[in-house]
């Protein structure tokens, strides 16, 4: 049951964090002053490239969120079972 809750909680936190990234549009992810286009993945002299593209950041955030939520929920479950 907790694994399913971990997935739902992780998904909600993931969507909120992705929404916040799109809303605030950090300079290292978007190209111009209006911040309407995402930077491409790559290196070089071109200012339209980044080694941390949007998809990669969301991938890492998703893994970290799921791991942290799973650990927290397992600790909570362990404490409730242990105290009974």
VENDA-V312834 format. One record per residue. N is the residue number from 1. PSI is psi in degrees with one decimal (none if undefined). Layout:
n=N psi=PSI
n=N psi=PSI
//
This chain:
n=1 psi=-40.5
n=2 psi=-31.1
n=3 psi=-38.4
n=4 psi=-41.5
n=5 psi=-37.8
n=6 psi=-39.4
n=7 psi=-45.3
n=8 psi=-44.1
n=9 psi=-42.5
n=10 psi=-40.7
n=11 psi=-41.2
n=12 psi=-46.1
n=13 psi=-38.6
n=14 psi=-46.5
n=15 psi=-38.2
n=16 psi=-44.8
n=17 psi=-37.9
n=18 psi=-40.4
n=19 psi=-40.1
n=20 psi=-38.6
n=21 psi=-43.8
n=22 psi=-37.0
n=23 psi=-45.9
n=24 psi=-20.3
n=25 psi=73.0
n=26 psi=149.5
n=27 psi=-31.7
n=28 psi=-5.3
n=29 psi=-21.9
n=30 psi=152.4
n=31 psi=-60.2
n=32 psi=-176.1
n=33 psi=-33.5
n=34 psi=-15.7
n=35 psi=51.9
n=36 psi=-19.7
n=37 psi=142.9
n=38 psi=148.7
n=39 psi=150.2
n=40 psi=160.2
n=41 psi=129.3
n=42 psi=179.6
n=43 psi=171.0
n=44 psi=-172.5
n=45 psi=-15.9
n=46 psi=129.6
n=47 psi=-0.4
n=48 psi=14.5
n=49 psi=150.2
n=50 psi=147.2
n=51 psi=-5.3
n=52 psi=76.7
n=53 psi=167.5
n=54 psi=-44.6
n=55 psi=-36.7
n=56 psi=-41.1
n=57 psi=-42.6
n=58 psi=-36.0
n=59 psi=-48.1
n=60 psi=-43.1
n=61 psi=-41.5
n=62 psi=-44.0
n=63 psi=-45.3
n=64 psi=-41.4
n=65 psi=-46.1
n=66 psi=-42.5
n=67 psi=-47.7
n=68 psi=-41.7
n=69 psi=-40.5
n=70 psi=-42.3
n=71 psi=-45.1
n=72 psi=-44.7
n=73 psi=-33.5
n=74 psi=-36.4
n=75 psi=-40.6
n=76 psi=-42.1
n=77 psi=-40.6
n=78 psi=-40.8
n=79 psi=-37.7
n=80 psi=-35.2
n=81 psi=-39.4
n=82 psi=-33.4
n=83 psi=-13.2
n=84 psi=none
//
